[in-house]
Amino acid sequence: MLRRFLTIVAIFVVVSAGVTIVLWATGSISSPQPVAISKCVTYPTFTSTTMPDFLGMQLSHARAIAQSDKGQLSVEYSAPSGCAAGTVLSITPVDAFWPGDLSVVISSGPLRHDFGVLKVATGAPVHPECAVGVWLSANGNAYPLTCRGGEVNVGAWTFYALTRPSVMTLGQNSTAQDVFESFCGEHANSSSGDNIGGATGPERRSALSLAATYYGWNFVPGTNSPAMFNAMNAGSVAGCVADLGGPN
């Protein structure tokens, strides 16, 4: 992509001892730069000796090959990435054998704004966002959550935001009490146990981890920490908050 430059020519006039000296200076100011394009990354999460390698193909091409093999590809999710729009990023098998049915994640194209306000979020992130696509686990979780040293992966955020967990809406200025009561309150007040609003416990832990990164909270334990698992099993809001190390 071409950069546009505004060239500045400055004339400085210096008068000293009756001698006028004209100094010319030139410089350039670049226009705002586009978001850095991530590399095109695909995720070989499912392979078969009989299945064609669909990763990196355009969806239309991959579907044509699948149909010729008497198989079928369906799009389960699309996420921004460094790959061209329509590129197959990852595969989740629906059937155990090929030819069969496969669900794929495709690229929606490069990220346009790396400080965009994401779905359900309150305000912009504290750090730039990134886009490396996602792969979906067999139990429906999306990874990776972050990239480039801890920046929020937009595709993962958007995936977990589909179930609208309240913790992802809180904002940068939320206190530890706000965050822990939001996370723990949904669990303790639900009659459906670990599955809340369509989100499982692991999905809600991932949502909390993403929110902590997006808003810059430094008081949230890691997604796989013992405190997080204890909190998911706490029988009350107070017990969950205590497990997470929140204020009483």
KOLVEX-410790 format. One record per residue: x, y, z of N, C-alpha, C in turn; chain; residue number from 1; residue in three letters. Coordinates in Angstrom, 2 decimals. Layout:
N
      nx      ny      nz     cax     cay     caz      cx      cy      cz unit pos code
       X       Y       Z       X       Y       Z       X       Y       Z    A NUM  ala
...
***
This chain:
248
      nx      ny      nz     cax     cay     caz      cx      cy      cz unit pos code
    0.85   -1.18    0.00    0.00    0.00    0.00    0.89    1.24    0.00    A   1  met
    0.58    2.19   -0.87    1.40    3.37   -1.01    1.18    4.30    0.14    A   2  leu
    2.25    4.98    0.58    2.13    6.00    1.58    2.09    7.36    0.90    A   3  arg
    1.31    8.25    1.44    1.27    9.59    0.93    2.03   10.50    1.88    A   4  arg
    2.85   11.35    1.32    3.67   12.22    2.14    3.36   13.67    1.82    A   5  phe
    3.30   14.46    2.85    3.17   15.89    2.70    4.55   16.47    2.95    A   6  leu
    5.14   17.02    1.90    6.49   17.56    2.02    6.42   19.00    2.49    A   7  thr
    7.22   19.28    3.48    7.27   20.61    4.06    8.60   21.25    3.71    A   8  ile
    8.51   22.44    3.17    9.72   23.21    2.88    9.69   24.44    3.78    A   9  val
   10.68   24.55    4.62   10.73   25.67    5.56   11.89   26.59    5.20    A  10  ala
   11.63   27.86    5.29   12.67   28.85    5.00   12.96   29.60    6.29    A  11  ile
   14.20   29.52    6.71   14.62   30.23    7.90   15.52   31.37    7.48    A  12  phe
   15.25   32.55    7.93   16.06   33.72    7.60   16.80   34.15    8.85    A  13  val
   18.08   34.15    8.77   18.92   34.53    9.90   19.67   35.80    9.53    A  14  val
   19.54   36.82   10.33   20.26   38.07   10.09   21.35   38.20   11.14    A  15  val
   22.56   38.23   10.66   23.70   38.34   11.58   24.76   39.21   10.94    A  16  ser
   25.16   40.26   11.67   26.24   41.17   11.21   25.94   41.70    9.83    A  17  ala
   24.66   42.03    9.58   24.31   42.63    8.30   24.24   41.66    7.15    A  18  gly
   24.44   40.36    7.42   24.43   39.35    6.36   23.15   38.52    6.51    A  19  val
   22.41   38.44    5.46   21.20   37.63    5.48   21.51   36.23    4.94    A  20  thr
   21.22   35.24    5.73   21.48   33.84    5.33   20.13   33.13    5.23    A  21  ile
   19.87   32.56    4.11   18.62   31.82    3.90   18.91   30.33    3.99    A  22  val
   18.23   29.67    4.94   18.42   28.24    5.14   17.16   27.50    4.69    A  23  leu
   17.33   26.48    3.88   16.20   25.67    3.42   16.20   24.35    4.19    A  24  trp
   15.04   23.95    4.63   14.94   22.65    5.30   13.74   21.90    4.73    A  25  ala
   13.91   20.66    4.50   12.79   19.86    3.98   12.55   18.69    4.92    A  26  thr
   11.33   18.26    4.98   10.98   17.11    5.80    9.72   16.48    5.26    A  27  gly
    9.24   15.47    5.92    8.03   14.81    5.45    7.22   14.32    6.62    A  28  ser
    5.91   14.39    6.48    4.99   13.86    7.47    4.15   12.82    6.77    A  29  ile
    4.15   11.63    7.31    3.37   10.58    6.67    1.93   10.63    7.16    A  30  ser
    1.03   10.23    6.30   -0.37   10.13    6.69   -0.54    8.95    7.63    A  31  ser
   -1.67    8.85    8.39   -1.87    7.72    9.29   -1.71    6.40    8.56    A  32  pro
   -0.97    5.51    9.19   -0.66    4.24    8.54   -1.73    3.19    8.80    A  33  gln
   -1.93    2.30    7.84   -2.90    1.23    8.05   -2.40    0.24    9.09    A  34  pro
   -3.30   -0.58    9.59   -2.95   -1.62   10.54   -1.92   -2.56    9.93    A  35  val
   -0.92   -2.94   10.72    0.08   -3.89   10.24   -0.60   -5.20    9.88    A  36  ala
   -0.30   -5.73    8.72   -0.93   -6.96    8.27   -0.23   -8.16    8.90    A  37  ile
   -1.02   -9.00    9.58   -0.46  -10.21   10.17   -0.15  -11.22    9.07    A  38  ser
    0.75  -12.14    9.39    1.01  -13.22    8.45   -0.22  -14.10    8.34    A  39  lys
   -0.32  -14.76    7.19   -1.43  -15.69    6.98   -1.13  -16.97    7.74    A  40  cys
   -1.93  -17.26    8.76   -1.72  -18.42    9.63   -2.90  -19.36    9.51    A  41  val
   -2.62  -20.64    9.32   -3.66  -21.66    9.34   -3.35  -22.64   10.46    A  42  thr
   -4.35  -23.42   10.87   -4.21  -24.29   12.04   -4.53  -25.73   11.68    A  43  tyr
   -3.51  -26.60   11.61   -3.72  -28.00   11.25   -4.24  -28.82   12.43    A  44  pro
   -5.48  -28.54   12.85   -6.04  -29.20   14.02   -6.64  -30.56   13.71    A  45  thr
   -6.92  -30.82   12.44   -7.48  -32.11   12.05   -6.88  -32.54   10.73    A  46  phe
   -6.31  -33.71   10.71   -5.73  -34.23    9.47   -6.20  -35.67    9.26    A  47  thr
   -6.16  -36.09    8.04   -6.52  -37.45    7.68   -5.70  -37.82    6.45    A  48  ser
   -5.25  -39.06    6.43   -4.44  -39.49    5.29   -5.25  -39.51    4.00    A  49  thr
   -6.57  -39.58    4.12   -7.42  -39.64    2.92   -8.04  -38.30    2.58    A  50  thr
   -7.90  -37.31    3.48   -8.56  -36.02    3.27   -7.62  -35.06    2.55    A  51  met
   -8.09  -34.35    1.55   -7.27  -33.32    0.92   -6.88  -32.25    1.93    A  52  pro
   -5.78  -31.58    1.68   -5.34  -30.50    2.57   -6.05  -29.21    2.16    A  53  asp
   -7.14  -28.92    2.85   -7.95  -27.76    2.51   -7.39  -26.45    3.07    A  54  phe
   -6.49  -26.55    4.04   -6.00  -25.34    4.71   -5.30  -24.41    3.72    A  55  leu
   -5.65  -23.14    3.78   -5.04  -22.15    2.89   -5.74  -22.01    1.56    A  56  gly
   -6.69  -22.91    1.26   -7.44  -22.82    0.01   -8.55  -21.77    0.14    A  57  met
   -8.96  -21.22   -0.98  -10.19  -20.45   -1.00  -11.37  -21.40   -0.81    A  58  gln
  -12.40  -20.94   -0.12  -13.53  -21.79    0.23  -14.17  -22.41   -1.00    A  59  leu
  -14.34  -21.64   -2.06  -15.00  -22.18   -3.27  -14.20  -23.33   -3.85    A  60  ser
  -12.87  -23.20   -3.86  -12.02  -24.27   -4.38  -12.07  -25.49   -3.48    A  61  his
  -12.01  -25.26   -2.18  -12.05  -26.37   -1.22  -13.37  -27.13   -1.33    A  62  ala
  -14.47  -26.39   -1.48  -15.77  -27.06   -1.59  -15.88  -27.90   -2.86    A  63  arg
  -15.32  -27.38   -3.94  -15.37  -28.14   -5.19  -14.61  -29.46   -5.05    A  64  ala
  -13.45  -29.41   -4.39  -12.66  -30.63   -4.19  -13.40  -31.58   -3.27    A  65  ile
  -14.00  -31.03   -2.19  -14.74  -31.87   -1.26  -15.90  -32.58   -1.93    A  66  ala
  -16.62  -31.86   -2.76  -17.77  -32.45   -3.45  -17.34  -33.54   -4.41    A  67  gln
  -16.18  -33.34   -5.05  -15.69  -34.38   -5.95  -15.29  -35.63   -5.19    A  68  ser
  -15.01  -35.47   -3.89  -14.67  -36.59   -3.02  -15.89  -37.14   -2.29    A  69  asp
  -17.06  -36.55   -2.61  -18.32  -36.90   -1.94  -18.32  -36.49   -0.47    A  70  lys
  -17.59  -35.41   -0.18  -17.60  -34.84    1.15  -18.30  -33.49    1.13    A  71  gly
  -18.34  -32.83    2.28  -19.04  -31.56    2.37  -18.34  -30.65    3.37    A  72  gln
  -18.24  -29.37    3.01  -17.68  -28.35    3.90  -18.76  -27.32    4.22    A  73  leu
  -18.88  -26.99    5.49  -19.79  -25.92    5.89  -19.02  -24.92    6.75    A  74  ser
  -19.35  -23.65    6.60  -18.64  -22.60    7.35  -19.27  -22.47    8.73    A  75  val
  -18.46  -22.69    9.75  -18.94  -22.57   11.13  -18.71  -21.17   11.68    A  76  glu
  -17.64  -20.51   11.21  -17.29  -19.21   11.76  -16.32  -18.54   10.81    A  77  tyr
  -16.32  -17.20   10.80  -15.32  -16.46   10.04  -14.68  -15.45   10.97    A  78  ser
  -13.40  -15.21   10.78  -12.66  -14.34   11.69  -11.62  -13.57   10.90    A  79  ala
  -11.32  -12.33   11.31  -10.28  -11.57   10.61   -8.91  -12.21   10.81    A  80  pro
   -8.09  -12.11    9.77   -6.74  -12.69    9.82   -5.89  -12.07    8.73    A  81  ser
   -4.63  -12.45    8.70   -3.74  -11.98    7.65   -3.97  -12.66    6.32    A  82  gly
   -4.85  -13.64    6.28   -5.15  -14.34    5.04   -6.25  -13.60    4.27    A  83  cys
   -6.27  -13.80    2.98   -7.32  -13.19    2.15   -8.69  -13.69    2.58    A  84  ala
   -9.70  -12.85    2.40  -11.06  -13.24    2.75  -11.45  -14.52    2.02    A  85  ala
  -12.07  -15.45    2.73  -12.50  -16.70    2.13  -11.50  -17.83    2.27    A  86  gly
  -10.33  -17.56    2.84   -9.32  -18.61    3.02   -9.72  -19.54    4.16    A  87  thr
   -9.56  -20.84    3.94   -9.84  -21.82    4.99   -8.71  -21.79    6.01    A  88  val
   -9.07  -21.49    7.28   -8.07  -21.34    8.34   -7.94  -22.59    9.20    A  89  leu
   -9.04  -23.26    9.46   -9.01  -24.45   10.31  -10.23  -25.31   10.02    A  90  ser
  -10.15  -26.56   10.48  -11.17  -27.55   10.19  -11.59  -28.24   11.47    A  91  ile
  -12.90  -28.42   11.64  -13.43  -29.20   12.77  -14.23  -30.35   12.19    A  92  thr
  -13.83  -31.59   12.44  -14.57  -32.71   11.84  -15.94  -32.88   12.48    A  93  pro
  -16.94  -33.09   11.67  -18.28  -33.44   12.15  -18.42  -34.95   12.15    A  94  val
  -17.93  -35.58   11.10  -17.86  -37.04   11.03  -16.44  -37.47   11.37    A  95  asp
  -16.31  -38.70   11.81  -15.00  -39.21   12.20  -14.14  -39.61   11.01    A  96  ala
  -14.74  -39.75    9.86  -14.00  -40.25    8.71  -14.21  -39.35    7.50    A  97  phe
  -13.25  -39.40    6.60  -13.37  -38.70    5.32  -13.50  -39.74    4.23    A  98  trp
  -14.38  -39.56    3.25  -15.21  -38.36    3.07  -16.37  -38.30    4.06    A  99  pro
  -16.66  -37.08    4.49  -17.73  -36.86    5.45  -18.05  -35.38    5.50    A 100  gly
  -18.55  -34.93    6.63  -18.89  -33.53    6.81  -17.83  -32.83    7.65    A 101  asp
  -17.38  -31.68    7.19  -16.40  -30.89    7.92  -16.94  -29.48    8.12    A 102  leu
  -16.69  -28.92    9.29  -16.96  -27.51    9.53  -15.64  -26.77    9.45    A 103  ser
  -15.65  -25.61    8.82  -14.40  -24.87    8.66  -14.56  -23.45    9.19    A 104  val
  -13.44  -22.89    9.61  -13.34  -21.46    9.93  -12.64  -20.81    8.75    A 105  val
  -13.21  -19.72    8.26  -12.58  -19.02    7.14  -12.19  -17.61    7.56    A 106  ile
  -11.29  -17.03    6.81  -10.87  -15.65    7.06  -11.89  -14.66    6.51    A 107  ser
  -12.13  -13.60    7.28  -12.98  -12.51    6.79  -12.13  -11.38    6.23    A 108  ser
  -10.81  -11.62    6.15   -9.90  -10.61    5.63   -9.13   -9.91    6.74    A 109  gly
   -8.21   -9.03    6.37   -7.36   -8.36    7.36   -8.15   -7.45    8.29    A 110  pro
   -7.60   -7.24    9.47   -8.17   -6.32   10.45   -8.05   -4.90    9.93    A 111  leu
   -9.12   -4.13   10.06   -9.12   -2.76    9.53   -8.68   -1.72   10.56    A 112  arg
   -9.04   -1.95   11.82   -8.69   -1.00   12.88   -8.19   -1.78   14.09    A 113  his
   -7.00   -1.45   14.58   -6.47   -2.22   15.70   -6.77   -1.61   17.06    A 114  asp
   -7.57   -0.53   17.08   -8.08   -0.01   18.35   -9.61    0.12   18.26    A 115  phe
  -10.23   -0.74   17.48  -11.67   -0.68   17.33  -12.40   -1.11   18.60    A 116  gly
  -13.56   -0.54   18.83  -14.41   -0.96   19.95  -15.14   -2.23   19.51    A 117  val
  -14.84   -3.32   20.18  -15.35   -4.62   19.76  -16.77   -4.86   20.29    A 118  leu
  -17.41   -5.85   19.72  -18.79   -6.20   20.09  -18.93   -6.38   21.59    A 119  lys
  -19.92   -5.77   22.18  -20.31   -5.73   23.60  -19.31   -4.99   24.49    A 120  val
  -18.17   -4.59   23.95  -17.16   -3.91   24.78  -17.60   -2.49   25.12    A 121  ala
  -17.11   -2.00   26.26  -17.33   -0.62   26.67  -16.04    0.15   26.46    A 122  thr
  -15.95    0.90   25.37  -14.74    1.66   25.07  -13.71    0.86   24.30    A 123  gly
  -12.66    1.56   23.91  -11.57    0.95   23.13  -10.63    0.16   24.05    A 124  ala
   -9.81   -0.73   23.47   -8.87   -1.52   24.28   -7.69   -0.67   24.73    A 125  pro
   -6.99   -1.15   25.76   -5.82   -0.42   26.25   -4.60   -0.68   25.38    A 126  val
   -4.60   -1.78   24.65   -3.49   -2.12   23.75   -4.06   -2.41   22.37    A 127  his
   -3.24   -2.32   21.32   -3.73   -2.64   19.97   -4.27   -4.07   19.91    A 128  pro
   -5.24   -4.27   19.05   -5.78   -5.61   18.82   -4.99   -6.28   17.70    A 129  glu
   -5.21   -7.56   17.54   -4.55   -8.29   16.46   -5.56   -9.26   15.84    A 130  cys
   -5.19   -9.85   14.74   -6.10  -10.76   14.04   -5.30  -11.90   13.42    A 131  ala
   -5.40  -13.08   14.00   -4.72  -14.26   13.47   -5.70  -15.41   13.23    A 132  val
   -6.98  -15.07   13.04   -7.97  -16.12   12.85   -8.18  -16.92   14.12    A 133  gly
   -8.91  -18.01   14.04   -9.10  -18.90   15.19   -9.24  -20.33   14.70    A 134  val
   -9.08  -21.25   15.62   -9.50  -22.62   15.41  -10.46  -22.98   16.55    A 135  trp
  -11.41  -23.86   16.27  -12.42  -24.24   17.24  -12.16  -25.64   17.74    A 136  leu
  -12.18  -25.79   19.05  -11.96  -27.11   19.65  -13.21  -27.95   19.50    A 137  ser
  -13.09  -29.24   19.78  -14.22  -30.15   19.62  -15.38  -29.79   20.54    A 138  ala
  -15.07  -29.14   21.70  -16.14  -28.76   22.62  -16.55  -27.31   22.44    A 139  asn
  -16.12  -26.69   21.33  -16.67  -25.40   20.95  -15.97  -24.17   21.48    A 140  gly
  -14.72  -24.29   21.90  -13.96  -23.12   22.32  -13.10  -22.61   21.18    A 141  asn
  -12.79  -21.32   21.20  -12.01  -20.70   20.13  -10.63  -20.30   20.65    A 142  ala
   -9.62  -20.60   19.87   -8.24  -20.27   20.21   -7.51  -19.77   18.95    A 143  tyr
   -6.43  -18.99   19.10   -5.85  -18.45   20.33   -6.61  -17.21   20.81    A 144  pro
   -6.55  -16.98   22.12   -7.22  -15.80   22.68   -6.45  -14.52   22.38    A 145  leu
   -5.14  -14.63   22.41   -4.30  -13.45   22.22   -3.18  -13.75   21.25    A 146  thr
   -2.48  -12.73   20.84   -1.33  -12.90   19.94   -0.39  -11.72   20.11    A 147  cys
    0.79  -11.83   19.52    1.80  -10.76   19.53    2.04  -10.21   20.93    A 148  arg
    2.32  -11.12   21.87    2.68  -10.66   23.20    1.52  -10.21   24.05    A 149  gly
    0.35  -10.76   23.85   -0.75  -10.49   24.75   -1.80   -9.54   24.25    A 150  gly
   -1.88   -9.30   22.95   -2.95   -8.45   22.41   -4.18   -9.30   22.13    A 151  glu
   -5.36   -8.70   22.28   -6.60   -9.44   22.08   -6.75   -9.84   20.61    A 152  val
   -7.01  -11.12   20.40   -7.29  -11.62   19.05   -8.77  -11.35   18.75    A 153  asn
   -9.03  -10.49   17.79  -10.39  -10.01   17.52  -11.35  -11.16   17.22    A 154  val
  -10.90  -12.15   16.48  -11.76  -13.28   16.15  -12.21  -14.05   17.38    A 155  gly
  -11.31  -14.21   18.35  -11.66  -14.91   19.58  -12.62  -14.07   20.42    A 156  ala
  -12.35  -12.77   20.54  -13.25  -11.90   21.29  -14.67  -11.97   20.72    A 157  trp
  -14.79  -11.83   19.41  -16.10  -11.82   18.78  -16.83  -13.14   18.99    A 158  thr
  -16.09  -14.23   18.96  -16.68  -15.55   19.19  -17.29  -15.64   20.58    A 159  phe
  -16.52  -15.27   21.61  -17.02  -15.39   22.98  -18.08  -14.34   23.29    A 160  tyr
  -18.05  -13.22   22.58  -19.06  -12.18   22.80  -20.44  -12.61   22.31    A 161  ala
  -20.52  -13.67   21.51  -21.82  -14.13   20.98  -22.80  -14.47   22.10    A 162  leu
  -22.28  -14.96   23.23  -23.16  -15.31   24.35  -23.30  -14.14   25.33    A 163  thr
  -22.70  -13.00   25.03  -22.84  -11.76   25.80  -22.57  -11.92   27.28    A 164  arg
  -21.44  -12.51   27.68  -21.12  -12.58   29.11  -20.93  -11.17   29.65    A 165  pro
  -21.51  -10.88   30.79  -21.51   -9.52   31.31  -20.11   -9.01   31.61    A 166  ser
  -19.19   -9.91   31.91  -17.83   -9.47   32.27  -17.14   -8.78   31.10    A 167  val
  -17.56   -9.09   29.87  -16.92   -8.48   28.70  -17.44   -7.07   28.44    A 168  met
  -18.43   -6.63   29.21  -19.04   -5.32   28.98  -18.61   -4.27   30.01    A 169  thr
  -17.78   -4.61   30.97  -17.62   -3.78   32.17  -16.83   -2.49   31.98    A 170  leu
  -15.75   -2.50   31.21  -14.97   -1.27   31.00  -13.69   -1.21   31.79    A 171  gly
  -12.82   -0.28   31.40  -11.48   -0.18   32.00  -11.50    0.19   33.47    A 172  gln
  -12.47    0.98   33.88  -12.47    1.52   35.24  -13.17    0.62   36.26    A 173  asn
  -13.48   -0.59   35.87  -14.14   -1.51   36.80  -13.18   -1.92   37.91    A 174  ser
  -13.73   -2.09   39.09  -12.94   -2.55   40.24  -12.89   -4.07   40.26    A 175  thr
  -12.01   -4.60   41.08  -11.95   -6.05   41.24  -13.29   -6.59   41.72    A 176  ala
  -13.94   -5.85   42.62  -15.25   -6.29   43.11  -16.26   -6.36   41.96    A 177  gln
  -16.26   -5.34   41.10  -17.18   -5.34   39.95  -16.96   -6.57   39.07    A 178  asp
  -15.70   -6.83   38.77  -15.36   -7.91   37.84  -15.70   -9.27   38.42    A 179  val
  -15.29   -9.50   39.67  -15.52  -10.81   40.26  -17.00  -11.06   40.52    A 180  phe
  -17.74  -10.03   40.90  -19.17  -10.23   41.13  -19.91  -10.48   39.81    A 181  glu
  -19.45   -9.85   38.73  -20.05  -10.10   37.42  -19.82  -11.54   37.00    A 182  ser
  -18.59  -11.98   37.10  -18.23  -13.33   36.69  -18.89  -14.37   37.60    A 183  phe
  -18.78  -14.15   38.89  -19.26  -15.14   39.85  -20.79  -15.10   39.97    A 184  cys
  -21.38  -13.93   39.84  -22.82  -13.81   39.98  -23.57  -14.58   38.91    A 185  gly
  -23.07  -14.55   37.67  -23.73  -15.30   36.59  -23.74  -16.78   36.89    A 186  glu
  -22.63  -17.26   37.48  -22.54  -18.69   37.76  -23.43  -19.08   38.94    A 187  his
  -23.31  -18.32   40.03  -24.03  -18.69   41.24  -25.54  -18.54   41.10    A 188  ala
  -25.98  -17.60   40.27  -27.41  -17.34   40.14  -28.07  -18.11   39.00    A 189  asn
  -27.31  -18.99   38.37  -27.86  -19.74   37.24  -28.41  -21.08   37.71    A 190  ser
  -29.56  -21.45   37.19  -30.14  -22.75   37.52  -29.60  -23.84   36.61    A 191  ser
  -28.81  -23.42   35.60  -28.31  -24.40   34.62  -26.88  -24.82   34.91    A 192  ser
  -26.40  -24.53   36.12  -25.08  -24.99   36.50  -23.98  -24.36   35.69    A 193  gly
  -23.16  -25.19   35.03  -21.96  -24.70   34.35  -22.27  -24.06   33.01    A 194  asp
  -23.47  -24.25   32.49  -23.81  -23.71   31.18  -24.75  -22.52   31.36    A 195  asn
  -24.23  -21.33   31.09  -24.95  -20.10   31.37  -25.15  -19.33   30.08    A 196  ile
  -26.39  -19.11   29.70  -26.65  -18.34   28.50  -26.02  -18.95   27.26    A 197  gly
  -25.85  -20.28   27.26  -25.20  -20.94   26.14  -23.69  -21.03   26.27    A 198  gly
  -23.12  -20.43   27.33  -21.67  -20.44   27.52  -21.30  -21.45   28.60    A 199  ala
  -20.32  -22.29   28.33  -19.83  -23.25   29.32  -18.84  -22.57   30.25    A 200  thr
  -18.45  -23.29   31.31  -17.45  -22.76   32.23  -16.15  -22.38   31.55    A 201  gly
  -15.56  -23.26   30.72  -14.33  -22.89   30.02  -14.52  -21.67   29.12    A 202  pro
  -15.68  -21.55   28.49  -15.93  -20.38   27.64  -15.99  -19.12   28.47    A 203  glu
  -16.58  -19.20   29.65  -16.67  -18.02   30.50  -15.31  -17.64   31.08    A 204  arg
  -14.48  -18.64   31.38  -13.11  -18.33   31.83  -12.35  -17.62   30.71    A 205  arg
  -12.53  -18.09   29.48  -11.86  -17.45   28.35  -12.36  -16.02   28.17    A 206  ser
  -13.67  -15.82   28.35  -14.24  -14.48   28.23  -13.65  -13.55   29.28    A 207  ala
  -13.49  -14.04   30.49  -12.89  -13.22   31.56  -11.43  -12.89   31.23    A 208  leu
  -10.69  -13.87   30.73   -9.30  -13.64   30.36   -9.19  -12.60   29.25    A 209  ser
  -10.05  -12.69   28.25  -10.05  -11.71   27.16  -10.39  -10.32   27.68    A 210  leu
  -11.40  -10.24   28.53  -11.80   -8.94   29.08  -10.67   -8.32   29.88    A 211  ala
   -9.96   -9.15   30.67   -8.84   -8.63   31.46   -7.76   -8.04   30.56    A 212  ala
   -7.51   -8.70   29.43   -6.51   -8.20   28.49   -7.00   -6.94   27.79    A 213  thr
   -8.24   -6.93   27.36   -8.81   -5.81   26.62   -8.83   -4.55   27.47    A 214  tyr
   -9.27   -4.69   28.72   -9.43   -3.52   29.59   -8.20   -3.21   30.45    A 215  tyr
   -7.23   -4.13   30.46   -6.01   -3.88   31.23   -6.13   -4.16   32.71    A 216  gly
   -7.07   -5.05   33.10   -7.18   -5.40   34.51   -5.99   -6.26   34.90    A 217  trp
   -5.34   -5.93   36.00   -4.17   -6.71   36.44   -4.47   -7.56   37.66    A 218  asn
   -5.74   -7.70   38.01   -6.11   -8.45   39.21   -6.83   -9.75   38.89    A 219  phe
   -6.87  -10.15   37.63   -7.57  -11.37   37.23   -6.57  -12.51   37.09    A 220  val
   -6.80  -13.65   37.76   -5.88  -14.79   37.62   -5.94  -15.38   36.22    A 221  pro
   -4.92  -16.14   35.89   -4.86  -16.77   34.57   -6.01  -17.73   34.34    A 222  gly
   -6.35  -17.92   33.06   -7.51  -18.74   32.70   -7.43  -20.14   33.30    A 223  thr
   -6.23  -20.72   33.34   -6.10  -22.10   33.81   -5.58  -22.20   35.23    A 224  asn
   -5.64  -21.10   35.98   -5.14  -21.13   37.36   -6.09  -21.90   38.26    A 225  ser
   -5.58  -22.50   39.35   -6.46  -23.20   40.30   -7.58  -22.29   40.83    A 226  pro
   -7.27  -21.01   41.02   -8.29  -20.09   41.54   -9.48  -19.99   40.60    A 227  ala
   -9.21  -20.00   39.29  -10.31  -19.90   38.34  -11.20  -21.14   38.41    A 228  met
  -10.58  -22.32   38.52  -11.37  -23.54   38.59  -12.13  -23.62   39.90    A 229  phe
  -11.49  -23.21   41.00  -12.19  -23.19   42.29  -13.39  -22.25   42.25    A 230  asn
  -13.17  -21.10   41.60  -14.24  -20.11   41.53  -15.45  -20.65   40.76    A 231  ala
  -15.19  -21.41   39.70  -16.29  -21.95   38.92  -17.14  -22.91   39.75    A 232  met
  -16.52  -23.53   40.78  -17.22  -24.52   41.59  -17.74  -23.94   42.90    A 233  asn
  -17.50  -22.65   43.12  -17.96  -22.05   44.36  -19.48  -22.00   44.40    A 234  ala
  -20.04  -22.19   45.58  -21.49  -22.28   45.70  -22.18  -20.96   45.86    A 235  gly
  -21.44  -19.88   45.91  -22.06  -18.57   46.12  -21.20  -17.50   45.50    A 236  ser
  -21.78  -16.31   45.33  -21.00  -15.19   44.82  -19.83  -14.89   45.74    A 237  val
  -20.10  -14.88   47.04  -19.04  -14.55   48.01  -17.91  -15.59   47.95    A 238  ala
  -18.30  -16.88   47.84  -17.28  -17.92   47.79  -16.46  -17.83   46.52    A 239  gly
  -17.12  -17.53   45.40  -16.42  -17.40   44.12  -15.47  -16.22   44.16    A 240  cys
  -15.93  -15.08   44.70  -15.09  -13.89   44.80  -13.87  -14.19   45.67    A 241  val
  -14.09  -14.90   46.77  -12.99  -15.23   47.66  -11.98  -16.12   46.96    A 242  ala
  -12.46  -17.11   46.19  -11.56  -18.00   45.46  -10.69  -17.25   44.47    A 243  asp
  -11.25  -16.21   43.86  -10.51  -15.43   42.87   -9.62  -14.38   43.52    A 244  leu
   -9.65  -14.28   44.82   -8.81  -13.29   45.49   -9.38  -11.89   45.45    A 245  gly
  -10.68  -11.78   45.21  -11.32  -10.47   45.17  -11.58   -9.93   46.56    A 246  gly
  -11.89   -8.64   46.66  -12.16   -8.04   47.96  -13.43   -8.59   48.58    A 247  pro
  -13.49   -8.61   49.89  -14.67   -9.09   50.60  -15.62   -7.94   50.90    A 248  asn
***
